[in-house]
Amino acid sequence: MGKRKTNGLRISYDKAADVLYLAFAAPQEGLDEEISDGVFVRLDARTRRAIGVTIVDFEKRFSRPVAESVPIDLARFLVPA
């Protein structure tokens, strides 16, 4: 599994499972919510803000246009209501 850290964003890809993990904060427990088929957002249990995203079948998805591959709107989790 490859890992890369950039400005607090942690990126990890499991090629064997074809799963991409993005973390916006230090690893921590959270609540996972499936927001699209195979796309999960991890939420801080207390604040409900996004702390990560998991994309299943990542490589397979990106053989299609990005708008079709990961149709998600993280703004609802990143911007307070």
C-alpha positions as CSV (number, residue, x, y, z in Angstrom):
1,M,0.0,0.0,0.0
2,G,1.5,3.4,-1.0
3,K,1.2,6.4,1.3
4,R,1.8,10.0,0.8
5,K,1.3,13.0,3.1
6,T,0.8,16.5,1.7
7,N,-0.2,19.5,3.8
8,G,-2.2,17.5,6.3
9,L,-3.9,15.4,3.6
10,R,-3.0,11.8,3.8
11,I,-3.4,9.7,0.7
12,S,-3.2,5.9,0.7
13,Y,-4.0,3.5,-2.1
14,D,-4.4,-0.3,-1.8
15,K,-3.7,-1.6,-5.3
16,A,-4.7,-5.2,-4.5
17,A,-8.1,-4.1,-3.2
18,D,-8.3,-1.1,-5.6
19,V,-9.3,1.2,-2.8
20,L,-8.2,4.9,-2.3
21,Y,-8.2,6.4,1.1
22,L,-8.1,10.1,1.8
23,A,-7.7,11.5,5.3
24,F,-8.1,15.2,6.1
25,A,-7.0,14.8,9.7
26,A,-4.9,12.5,11.9
27,P,-6.3,8.9,11.9
28,Q,-9.2,8.8,14.3
29,E,-12.5,6.9,14.8
30,G,-15.5,8.3,12.9
31,L,-18.7,7.4,11.3
32,D,-18.7,6.2,7.7
33,E,-21.6,7.2,5.5
34,E,-22.0,5.9,2.0
35,I,-22.8,8.9,-0.2
36,S,-22.7,7.2,-3.5
37,D,-22.2,3.5,-4.5
38,G,-18.8,2.6,-3.2
39,V,-17.9,6.1,-2.0
40,F,-17.8,6.7,1.7
41,V,-17.2,9.8,3.7
42,R,-15.8,9.4,7.2
43,L,-17.3,12.0,9.6
44,D,-16.2,13.2,13.0
45,A,-18.8,11.7,15.3
46,R,-19.1,14.9,17.3
47,T,-19.0,17.6,14.7
48,R,-20.2,15.7,11.6
49,R,-17.4,17.3,9.6
50,A,-15.6,15.2,6.9
51,I,-12.3,13.7,8.1
52,G,-11.8,11.3,5.2
53,V,-13.1,9.7,2.0
54,T,-12.8,6.1,0.8
55,I,-13.4,5.2,-2.8
56,V,-13.9,1.5,-3.7
57,D,-12.9,0.4,-7.2
58,F,-10.8,3.5,-7.7
59,E,-8.9,2.5,-10.8
60,K,-11.9,1.0,-12.4
61,R,-13.9,4.2,-11.8
62,F,-11.3,6.5,-13.4
63,S,-11.4,4.7,-16.7
64,R,-14.7,6.8,-17.0
65,P,-15.0,10.6,-16.9
66,V,-14.4,12.0,-13.4
67,A,-18.0,13.4,-13.1
68,E,-19.4,9.9,-13.6
69,S,-16.7,8.2,-11.5
70,V,-17.1,10.0,-8.2
71,P,-20.3,12.1,-8.2
72,I,-20.0,13.5,-4.6
73,D,-20.5,16.8,-3.0
74,L,-18.2,17.2,0.0
75,A,-19.3,20.8,0.5
76,R,-22.2,19.7,2.6
77,F,-19.7,18.1,5.1
78,L,-16.9,20.7,4.9
79,V,-19.0,23.9,5.2
80,P,-21.0,24.5,8.4
81,A,-24.7,24.8,7.8
